[in-house]
Amino acid sequence: MSKEKQFVKEITPQSEDFSRWYLDVIRKADLMSYSPVRGCIVFKPDSYEIWELCQKELDARFKETGHRNAYFPLFIPESFFQKEKEHVEGFNPELPWVTEAGGEKLEERLAIRPTSETMIGHMYAEWIHSYRDLPLLINQWANVVRWEKRTQPFLRTSEFLWQEGHTAHEDEADARRETMQMLEIYREFVENILAIPVIAGKKTPSEKFAGAVDTYSIEAMMKDGKAVQAGTSHYMGTNFAVAFDIQYLDRDNQQQYVHTTSWGVSTRLIGAMIMVHGDDRGLVLPPKVAPTQVVMIPIGPPKTREPVIARTNELFAELKQADIRVKVDDRPDQSPGWKFNEYEMRGIPIRIELGPRDMEKGQVVLVSRVSGEKRMVSQERIVEEVKQMLEDIHKEMFERAKAFSKEHFGSVDRLDELKAFLEEKRGFVWAGWCGSDACEAQVKEETGATSRNIPFEPEVVKTHCIACGEKAQHTVVFGRSY
């Protein structure tokens, strides 16, 4: 059997082995290859284009809110990490170090960037002098390295791509507004572009970013019930300002420390998107980030192919002109059925079929990847009908994911109930928490579940701690995670 035909072989069902299904899908859909370096992957064109489309959407939102892009060095002096104790302790286990360069041992070790708070803090101390320099709103698109012990393509790799925003403000109120503004941008983007419903909330102290005062997150549920942290936004207070001496002359000519924030999302979103929407036939791509939104397949015997292909190409040009990402597959050496299977597996939102009978009727057939619905539409209205179907597909994907999340959300009062829920149903739970680190650690030790966040809008309010039974200070979302 040819290598090409291997793509249409059956993949492992989700119900049989979700992890194997995930690996089957990303390999068969040609999204990535393993690299020779442990824990690193090669982004193939389709997955990288998904990331480019995410970048485009997010970058526009960042710029609309006054942020500008810059780029900072990949290498960070070891001494920078020593300036903020909590930060270095949080990242030290994951740091790779450069100790030699040009055949000579370096006087000071250089970390390969795990995140850029320290480097940017150093530079902000040089750039910021007066309240007139504030707020300073900068974003960076970059790669980072965290030497993970357990890796999973896209979700957790030793090197990954992301954006990291770093801002400096005159006071706490302005910095906190920024922190929440960016969390809301992430929520809107993940729900309205990736069609993934999320829970927004505040991280518990044990789960917050190393060096932050407060960390906020959006949490998404995968089809195996596990959580993926889809985005975070951190209020850093003056921790990094003090560590790196980032001071400014205020409006009363007094020296003050700036208040800083940082926030980021990564290529982990690609893995989340696959796990939330994919099915046993393969990928299901949200239309707004699908590299190809529409594939056109001319159908018919050889003697009728020429006029069908000619008309297909004319319609292709119309769709292209309307900024729809479309391709034509008119290869004569593969059957229409084989092509249907391949493009379903690759998750392309819409398939357009055009055959001799359709030519006679002046119509085309639109097929939805999500519902399988077939619509016979006039060729004259192809652009409007395709745009409408793309909108319908996004809405249906979001509603399906939302319904799945609701079905796999429980409410528990005791640890034994949480254990039973995770074994029998899988998913997230609402549970009470007294605020004690010890109780939170006990939940993790006995169930494998971690606190995802303290949601801003819990659907239920719990009154007693799941671990100790004392009065609950918070209603928390617990779940197992990647």
N, C-alpha and C positions, 0 to 999 in steps of 0.2 A: 504494500500500500504506500502511496506517495506521502511525503512529509506534509503536503498541503492538506490531504484528506484527513490527517490525524485531528484536525481542528474540530471536526464534527462528531468525534466519538463522544459517548456519554460521559458526563462528569459525575463525581460522587454526589449523591443527594444530600441536601442539608441535614435532613433528619438522621442520616446514617453517621456522618462525621463532618461537623461544620467546618472544622479547621482544614480538613482535606478538601472539602468543597471550595473553600476560599483559595487555597493554593492552586487547585485545578483551574479555577476560573481565571485567576490573574495570569497564569501561564498560557492557557489555551486562547485567551483573548489578546495575547501578545502585548501585555502591558509592561512587563519587566523581564529582566534576566538577572540571575545571580552573578555577582562580580567575583573575581579571584580573592578579594579581601573579605574576611569574615564579617557578616552583619551588614554588608553594603550591597546595594542593588543598582542596576542600570535602568533608568527610566527610558522606556522605548517611546517612540513618537506619540502614540495615543495617550499614554498616561502623562507625558510631559505637556501635551497640548491641553489636557484637562487642567493641569496646574496653571498653564498660561492663562486659561479662561478664568480661573479663580483669581489669579493675580489681577487681571484686567478689571474684574468686578470690584475687588477689594480696593485696588489702587484708586479707582474713581471715587469711592466712598471716603477714603483717607484724604484725598486732595480736596474734596468738597468741604471737609471740616478743618481745612487749613494746614494739614500736614504736608511735609515735603520729604522726598527721598534723599538719602545720603548713603555712603558706604564706608565701613570701618574695617581695620585690618583683621585678618583671620587669626593672627598670632597675638597672644596676650601675655605680658610678662608675669612671672609667678608672683612678684611683689604686689601686683594689683589685687590678686585674690586674697592676700593676707590682710588687706585693709578692711574688709568686711567679714568678720569671723563666721557669722551664720551662713553667709553666701558660700564661702570656701568649703565649709563642712558639708553643705548640701550637695555640692558638685564634685568634691574631691574623688569619690569612688569611680566617677565616670570620665575623668580627665585623661586624655592622652598628652604626653609631653614631648617636645622637641628638645634634645640635649646636645645635638651636634649639627653643624652646618658648615659647608665648604671644607669639610675634612677637619674641622677644629671643634673642640668642646666649647659650648657657649658659657659665658660667665653667669648667665641667669637662664634658668629653664623657661621655655615658652609653651604655654598651653595652647592647644588648637581649640578655637572658639566653641564653648558649649552654650554660650549666651553672651551678650555684649555689655551688660550693665557696668562692668568695671572699666572697660576701654572707653565707653561713652562717658562715664562719670569723669574720667581723667580729662577728656577733651572738653566736656562742658565746663569744667573748672577754668579752662583757658578762654572759653568763648563768652561766658556770662560774667558781667561786671555790674550791671545796673538793672533796675526794674524795667527799663526800656528794652532790655534783651529778652524779656519774658512775655508770654509763655514761649518756650522753645519747643517746637513740635516736629519731631523727626522720626521717620520710619526707615527701616533698612530691609531690603530683600536680600537674603543670603543663604549660605549653607552653614550648618553647625555639626559638631561631632560630639557624641556622648557614647562612650564605649559600653554599650549594653551587653549584659550577660545572656539575656534571652531575646532573640529578635524575631520579628514577624514582618514580612514585606509591607511597606507603606506605613503600617501602624507603629512599628518600633524598630528602627534601624540605627546602625552606628553613625551613619551620616544621613542627614535629611535636609530638606529645603524648607524654608519658612520665611515669614516676615516678623520683625520685632520692632515695635514702636517704643520710643523712649522720649518722654516729655519732661520739662522742668517748668515749675509754676511758682508764683509769688507766695501763695498760701495753701493751706490744706483744703479749703473749700473748692478752689479752682482745680486742684489736682484730683480731688475726689469726683468732681463733675466730669473731668476727662476720663477717669477710670470707668465710670458708669456709661459714659457716651460710647466708649469703644466696645464695651461688653454688649451694648445694644446693637451696635453695627455688626458685630459677629453674629448675634442672634438672628437679626434680620437677614443677613447674608446666608447663613446655613439653612434657614427655613425657606426663604424666598428664592434662592438660587439652587441649593442642593436638595431641596425638598425633604430635609431632615428635621423633625420636631425635636426641640431641646428643652431642658430644664435649666433656667438661670438661677444662680444663687451664690452664696458666699461659702468659701471653703472653711472647714474647721481649722483651728490653729495648727494641728499636726499635719494637715494636708496643704497648707499654704506654701507659696514659693519661698525658697530660702532667701532671707533678707527683707521680705515684704512685711508691711504692717498688716495689710489685708489682701487676700486673693479672692477673686470672683471668677466663676466658670460657667460655661454652658456644657451640659452633659447629654449625650445621645445614647439611645439603647439600640444595640445590634440585634440581629434576628436570632442569635443564640442567647439573648437575655443579658449579655455582658455590656458594660459601659465603656464608652470612649469619651475622654475629655476633649471636646471639640474646639475649645478656645478658652484662653484665660486673660484676665486683665488685673493688674496688680497696683495697689496704692503703696508706694515705698516709703511714705513719710519723708523724714530727713535722714534716714539711715545712710544712704549712699552719698548724700550731700555732705554729711559730717565726715564720712570716711575719705572722701575725695576733695574736701574743702571747696565745695561749690557754693560760693557766697555771692550776694549781690547787695548793692547799695539801694535801700528802699526809698520810698517817697519822703521819708523824714531824715534822709541821709544817715541811716543806721545800717550796719552790716547785718544781713540775715541769711540763713541757709534756705536754699530752694527746696520745694517739695517735688518729688519726682514720681513718675508712673512708668510702668512698662506693660506691654500687651503683645500677644502673638497667636498666630495659628500656623499650622504646618501641613506638609504633605500627608500627615496622618488623616486629613480630611478625605483623601482619595480612598484609603482603606475603609473609613467609616461609611462613605457613600456606597461602596461595593457591598459591605455587610448589611446595610440597612435595606437596600433596594434589590439586590440580586436574588435570583431564584434558581431552580434546578436546571433551567435552560441556559444559565450564564449571567452575564452582566445585564443590568437595567440602568441605563444612564439618564440622569436628569437632563432634559432638553437644553437647558441654559448653559451646561458645561460639556455637552456631548461634542467631541471633535467632529463627528459627522452626525447631523440631525436627521438627515433623510438619505436613504439609498434608493435609487431608481433601478428597477430590473425589467428590461424589455423581455417579453415572452412570445414564443411562437416558433413554428418550424422555419428552417433556413430560407425557404422561398419567400416568406413574408417578413423576414427580419429587417431588410433594408429600410422600408418606409417606417416601421415601428421604431427603429433606432434613430432615424432622422427626426421623428416627432419627439422622441424621448430627449434628444439633445436640445431641441427647441425649448421644451418645458424646463429642462435643466438650466438653460440660460435665464429663463424668467425667475426661477427660484434663486439662482445665484445673484441676480440683480437686486433681489429683495433681501439680500444679506442672510439668506438661509444657507447653512453649511450642508452642502449636498454633493453626492457623488453618483456616478452611473457605473453599474457593473454589467457590461454587455459581452463578457467573455463567453465565447461559444463552446468552450471545452468543459464547462460546468453546468449541471442542470439547474433549473429554477429552484427545485426543492433543496438542493445542496446549498444554494445561495441563501435561501430563506433561513435555513438552520444556522449557517455561519453568521449572518447578520443579527439574528436573534441572540446568538451566543455572545456576540460583541456588544449587544445592548443598544444598538441604534434605535432611536425612538420611533421613527416612521419608515415603513417600507412602501414604496410606490410600485405597483405593477401596471404594466401597459402591454396589452396584446392586440391581435388583429380585431377581435370583437369590440374591445374598448375603443379602438380607432374608429370603427364603424359608428359607434354610439357617441363619439366625442367625449369620452370619459376616461378617468383613471381610477384605479383602486388604491385607497389609502389604508394601510394596516397598522394598528397601534401595537407597539412592543409590549405595553403594559397590560392592556385588556384583551388584545387579539381582535378587537372590533375592526370590521371592514366597512369602509365608507366608499360608495361609488359617487364620485363628484365630477362635475363638468371640468373639462380641461381649461375652460375660460376662467374658472374660479380657483385654479390650483393654488395660487399664492395665498389667497384668503383662507382656503380650507386647510392648508398645511399649517399656517400660523395658528388657526383655531385649535387644530388637533394638538399642536405642541403645547398650547396653554392647558388644554384638557388633560394631557398626559402629566404635566407638572402637578396640577391639582390632585389628580388621582393618586399619584405617587405619594404626595404629602399626606393625604387622607388615609391611605393604606398604612403608612408608617405610623401615623398618629393612632390609628385603631389598634395596631399591633402593640404599641407601647401601653395603651390603656388596658388591653387584655392581659398584659404581663406586669401589671403594677399591683402590688399587694399592700395591705396595712397590717402590721404586726405589733404585738405588745411585749412578747417575750422572745428570748434567744431560740428556744426550741421551735417556735413558730417560724422564725426566720430561716432556720436550718431546713425545716420541712418545705417551706416555700421554694427555696433555692434548689432543692433536690427534685421536687415534684413539678414545679411550674416554670422556674427560672424567670429572671427579670429584676425589677427594682422593688423596693418597699419603702413605705412611709413608716418611720419609727421615732419614738421619743428618745432624747438624749439629755442627760443632766448637765453636760458641759465638761465632764471629767475626761482627761486624756486616758486614764486607766480603763474606764468603761468603753471608750472608743476602741482601745487596743484589744480589749476582751472580745468585742464583736468580731474583729478581724481574725484573732487567733482561733476562735471557736467555729467561725462560719466561712472564713475566707473573703467576707464582704468588707468593703471599705466605705467610709462616708464619701458620697459623691459631692454633695454640697448641702447647705442649708437653704432651701428654695425660698425665693422672694414671695411666691404665691402657692403655698402648699394646698393640695386639694383636701387634706384632712389635717386636723391639729391634734397632736398626741400630748397626753398629760403626764405620762410616766416614762422614765428611762428604761429602755429595752434591756439593759444589763443589770443595773442595781435596783430598779423599781422605785427609786426616789423621784421627786417631782422633776419633770422635763423642763429644761430651759429652751429647747429648740425641737422642732420637727425636722428630721434629717432624712435625706434620701440615701439609702444604703444599697449597694450592689457589688457584684464581682466585676472586675474590669480587666482590660488589656493593658 
